[in-house]
Amino acid sequence: MADPRHRALAETLVGYSCALEAGETVLIEAVGIPHAFTRELVRVAAAAGARPLVWLKEPSVTRELLLAASREQMDLMALGEATTMERVDAYIGIRGGENISELSDVPAEATRLWESTVFQRVHLDERLKKKWVVLRWPSASMAQLAGRSTAAFEDFYFDVCTLDYARMARAMEPLVELMNATDRVRLTAPGTDLSFSIRDIPAVPCDGRRNIPDGEVYTAPVRDSIEGTIRFNTPTVYQGVAHQDVELTFEAGRIVEAGSSKPDHLLSVLDSDEGARFVGEFAIGFHPGITEPMRDILFDEKIAGSIHLTPGNAYQEAWNGNRSQIHWDLVLMMDPAHGGGTIHFDDRLVRRDGRFVLPELEALNPENLLGE
């Protein structure tokens, strides 16, 4: 029997996130997910009059490809995939697999080679020009990281992925307007006192049309404006390596000191290229159903009461001039249970301990997004 939750999620991705129209071509990249859901996506896309294409991939196969990676191999892969991406109207990327650390033993140089060829040319240069949405698929390993049973995690997953995103879109409009009018931002929390400018860099609402689950507004700091220190209190996984307690110190926008539970790997990432030590994104998260980290960034960056700051490449929609082969979202939770914190825009208090305090932003607090 078909799972009705699959149909609901597929309809969200096709009809809302990508807003597919008759005659458009959509590329579905299914990485380690059940074929039943891929088939459902194909059916729903076709029913909308779109032309679905499918890439089927598997994380353990990708690991072997990267272990054998050569420049010629990656260039050819980038050429083939970029050629397809150029010719589609939309992209849906669903990433799954039973082991989040499947790529943890891939040498850093192989990962950097893939990032500078396939990821750069296919996803940064081409995919971001399209209508696109990306999401993770629930698995036993994700449930384990979240500290939940597999069944309970699946219920959580489908609930947060099929939220009323149209309601959220309306609620975030005043925050977008406020950020677009802001020059100076200051963040304070335990171990954190960071200031920077976002002047003249657009604020972009994320309401289910790019990521699922969603729930953030992002922009980017003026590239050389960041000063101070930030201590992230959320576990993070990058290139298959798990980190705790990442701390970064900035001078004139550049990371000059960095530490974590895996300092050697952290420094190797920050030394990937010149742009890796500058920041390409600043975002405020507020998904009401996501309240604890689970070491999956598509969920963790949306945690209610959080912010994230991103060493690496900036998005074109909020371009600050920083280009890099990396993009590492690092999350700071600011609710009382995780130490609290404040956000000020131009010396005006916007959020305290994870809750918006300005009347025009109160619709983004959890009880209002949930309609309670």
Disulfide bonds with the S-S distance in Angstrom:
none
